[in-house]
Amino acid sequence: FSERNFLGRGQTVRAGVSTVSGGQALSFSFIEPNFLARDISLGLSGYYEQTQTQDRSFDTEDFGAATSVSFPVSENGRAGLRYSIDRNEIIFSDASRANSSPIITADEGDRLVSALRASYSFDNRTTGLNPNAGVALEFSATYAGLGGDAEYLLTEARAVAERAVLREEVTLRATVEGGALDTLNGNSNYNDRFFLSSR
C-alpha cells in the first residue's frame, strides 16, 4: 500500500507485507513533507525481515526503525540526517555451519547497529533549464558506533542522468553508484557489505 497524499495532507504513507516459502517481510514508513509548517521533511520507518532459504547456508532475522529529517539548501539541493537502530541475526544449523565459509560463519549470532547518516542530494530533472534532460546526484556518509555492537564508516555516491528522446516518448537513464566501507573495529559483517542496488 502506498499513498502520496494521505487524507489530503500531502503526507506519504507506505506499508508492505510479503510472505513466501523462503521468508517474510513487513515494512512501514511515514513522511511529513511540511513539518512545523516549513519545507522540512520528517520521516519515520520500521521493518521486520526473516529469511529461510534453501540457496543459502544460513537464515536471517532483521528488524529495526529509523527517523529522518531533510531540508532544502539550494533550489535543487537538499541535506538530510537519519538515525537508525537495527538488530541483525544470522542463524546456522549444525550441518550448514560445517559446510560454510569461515568468513560467513564468523558473523553468526545477533548484533545491534546504531547509526547516524548525513546526506546531500541534487536533482534538476524536473526544474532545470532543459525539461527533457537532467541529473540527480546523491552523496552520503554513515557512522555506526553510537552504542551497539558495530563500528564503521560507510560512504556512498550515486549519479543519474536522464534524457527524453523520440518526441519525449522514451526516457534514457544512466546510473553510476559506488561506495566504501571502513571497518573501524577491523572486521566487516555480512549485513554491512555491498550488494547490487535494486534502484
Residue pairs with C-beta under 8 A, 6 or more apart in sequence:
1 13
1 14
1 15
1 16
2 12
2 13
2 14
3 12
3 13
3 14
4 10
4 12
5 11
6 12
6 13
10 33
10 34
11 30
11 31
11 32
11 33
12 29
12 30
12 31
12 33
13 29
13 30
13 31
14 27
14 28
14 29
14 30
15 27
15 28
15 29
16 25
16 26
16 27
16 28
17 25
17 26
18 24
18 25
18 26
19 25
22 51
22 52
22 53
22 54
23 49
23 50
23 51
23 52
23 53
24 48
24 49
24 50
25 47
25 48
25 49
25 50
26 47
26 48
26 49
27 45
27 46
27 47
27 48
28 45
28 46
28 47
29 43
29 44
29 45
29 46
30 43
30 44
30 45
31 41
31 42
31 43
32 41
32 42
32 43
33 39
33 41
34 40
35 41
35 42
35 69
38 71
39 71
39 72
40 69
40 70
40 71
41 68
41 69
41 70
41 71
41 80
42 67
42 68
42 69
43 66
43 67
43 68
43 69
43 70
43 82
44 65
44 66
44 67
45 65
45 66
45 67
45 68
46 63
46 64
46 65
46 66
47 62
47 63
47 64
47 65
48 62
48 63
49 60
49 61
49 62
49 63
50 59
50 60
50 61
50 62
51 59
51 60
51 61
52 59
53 59
57 92
57 96
57 97
57 99
57 100
57 104
58 90
58 91
58 92
58 96
58 100
58 104
58 108
59 90
59 91
59 92
60 88
60 89
60 90
60 91
61 88
61 89
61 91
61 110
62 86
62 87
62 88
62 89
62 191
63 86
63 87
64 84
64 85
64 86
64 87
64 113
65 84
65 85
66 82
66 83
66 84
66 85
67 82
67 83
68 80
68 81
68 82
68 83
69 80
69 81
69 82
70 78
70 79
70 80
70 81
70 119
71 78
71 79
71 80
72 78
73 79
73 120
74 122
75 127
76 122
76 123
76 124
76 127
76 128
77 120
77 121
77 122
78 120
78 121
79 118
79 119
79 120
80 117
80 118
80 119
80 120
80 121
81 116
81 117
81 118
81 119
82 116
82 117
82 119
83 114
83 115
83 116
83 117
83 146
84 113
84 114
84 115
84 117
85 112
85 113
85 114
85 115
85 148
86 112
86 113
86 115
86 191
87 110
87 111
87 112
87 113
88 110
88 111
88 113
88 189
88 191
89 109
89 110
89 111
90 104
90 107
90 108
90 109
90 110
90 190
91 108
92 100
92 105
92 108
97 105
97 108
104 190
106 187
107 189
107 190
107 191
111 148
111 149
111 150
111 189
112 147
112 148
112 149
112 150
113 144
113 148
113 149
113 150
113 191
114 144
114 145
114 146
114 147
114 148
114 150
115 142
115 143
115 144
115 145
115 146
115 148
115 150
116 142
116 143
116 146
117 140
117 141
117 142
117 143
118 140
118 141
118 142
119 138
119 139
119 140
119 141
120 138
120 139
120 140
121 136
121 137
121 138
121 139
122 135
122 136
122 137
123 134
123 135
123 136
123 137
124 134
124 135
124 136
125 134
125 135
125 136
125 160
125 162
126 134
128 134
132 163
132 164
132 168
133 161
133 162
133 163
133 164
134 161
134 162
135 159
135 160
135 161
135 162
136 158
136 159
136 160
136 162
137 157
137 158
137 159
137 160
138 156
138 157
138 158
138 159
139 155
139 156
139 157
140 155
140 156
140 157
141 153
141 154
141 155
141 156
142 153
142 154
142 155
142 156
143 152
143 153
143 154
144 150
144 151
144 152
144 153
144 154
144 192
145 151
145 152
145 184
150 185
150 189
150 192
151 183
151 184
151 185
152 181
152 182
152 183
152 184
152 185
152 188
152 192
153 181
153 182
153 184
154 179
154 180
154 181
154 182
154 192
155 179
155 180
155 182
156 177
156 178
156 179
157 177
157 178
157 179
158 175
158 176
158 177
158 199
159 175
159 176
159 177
160 173
160 174
160 175
161 173
161 174
162 171
162 172
162 173
163 171
163 172
164 170
164 171
164 172
165 171
165 172
175 199
177 197
179 194
181 188
181 192
181 193
181 194
183 192
